């Protein structure tokens, strides 16, 4: 998956996939071949944190 470089677009794209397709961040990263730690770091730098309970970044 080609991830958007803009943090807000990345936030939106990832949350849409988590909402519509994947039941967890682990599943999304595995199926889409995404480096989970890099994704978390990039979104954390923009002020977002992943909530496993809600299966979304906020």
Helices and strands as residue ranges (DSSP letters): H 7-20, H 25-32, H 36-45, E 50-51, E 56-57
